[in-house]
Amino acid sequence: MIPRRYSFAVTGTPLKARIEDLQGLLRFLKLEPIGSNRAYLARLLAEVPTFVRVCEQLAARTVKAQVESELVIPPQHRFVVPVDFTAVEK
């Protein structure tokens, strides 16, 4: 509902899980009429070559091995802080 000029979506969900789950992403990206109409999505999914062409224009697919060198996660530290509870909290 927030007005926007551009939309980006990042997902870790494999397409092979349930291809129909793309409906929410397509709706968010405002890709109409596919985003809001299940019949259009079903028709697109039935025509695999067309679906592949649409995905190639809209998406950039990477796997972990392709982007692993770009990920710089700082070292993490764990701190255990003891907390004393009152009788009511216990």
SULRA-V469944 format. One record per residue. N is the residue number from 1. RES is the residue in three letters. OMEGA is omega in radians with two decimals (999 if undefined). Layout:
BEGIN
n={N & N}
res={RES & RES}
omega={OMEGA & OMEGA}
END
This chain:
BEGIN
n={1 & 2 & 3 & 4 & 5 & 6 & 7 & 8 & 9 & 10 & 11 & 12 & 13 & 14 & 15 & 16 & 17 & 18 & 19 & 20 & 21 & 22 & 23 & 24 & 25 & 26 & 27 & 28 & 29 & 30 & 31 & 32 & 33 & 34 & 35 & 36 & 37 & 38 & 39 & 40 & 41 & 42 & 43 & 44 & 45 & 46 & 47 & 48 & 49 & 50 & 51 & 52 & 53 & 54 & 55 & 56 & 57 & 58 & 59 & 60 & 61 & 62 & 63 & 64 & 65 & 66 & 67 & 68 & 69 & 70 & 71 & 72 & 73 & 74 & 75 & 76 & 77 & 78 & 79 & 80 & 81 & 82 & 83 & 84 & 85 & 86 & 87 & 88 & 89 & 90}
res={MET & ILE & PRO & ARG & ARG & TYR & SER & PHE & ALA & VAL & THR & GLY & THR & PRO & LEU & LYS & ALA & ARG & ILE & GLU & ASP & LEU & GLN & GLY & LEU & LEU & ARG & PHE & LEU & LYS & LEU & GLU & PRO & ILE & GLY & SER & ASN & ARG & ALA & TYR & LEU & ALA & ARG & LEU & LEU & ALA & GLU & VAL & PRO & THR & PHE & VAL & ARG & VAL & CYS & GLU & GLN & LEU & ALA & ALA & ARG & THR & VAL & LYS & ALA & GLN & VAL & GLU & SER & GLU & LEU & VAL & ILE & PRO & PRO & GLN & HIS & ARG & PHE & VAL & VAL & PRO & VAL & ASP & PHE & THR & ALA & VAL & GLU & LYS}
omega={3.12 & 3.11 & -3.12 & 3.10 & -3.13 & 3.08 & 3.06 & 3.10 & 3.09 & -3.13 & 3.07 & -3.11 & 3.11 & 3.12 & -3.09 & -3.13 & 3.05 & -3.07 & 3.14 & 3.11 & 3.08 & -3.07 & -3.14 & 3.10 & -3.13 & 3.10 & 3.12 & -3.14 & -3.14 & 3.08 & -3.07 & 0.09 & -3.05 & -3.06 & -3.06 & -3.07 & -3.12 & -3.13 & 3.10 & 3.13 & 3.13 & 3.13 & 3.12 & -3.14 & 3.13 & -3.14 & -3.01 & -3.14 & 3.11 & 3.13 & 3.13 & 3.12 & 3.12 & -3.14 & -3.14 & 3.13 & -3.03 & -2.92 & 2.98 & -3.08 & 3.06 & 3.02 & -3.06 & -3.10 & -3.12 & -3.06 & -3.08 & -3.12 & -3.14 & -3.09 & 3.10 & -3.14 & -3.12 & 3.12 & -3.12 & -3.13 & 3.13 & 3.10 & 3.07 & -3.11 & 3.13 & 3.13 & 3.09 & 3.14 & 3.03 & -3.14 & 3.14 & -3.13 & 3.11 & 999}
END
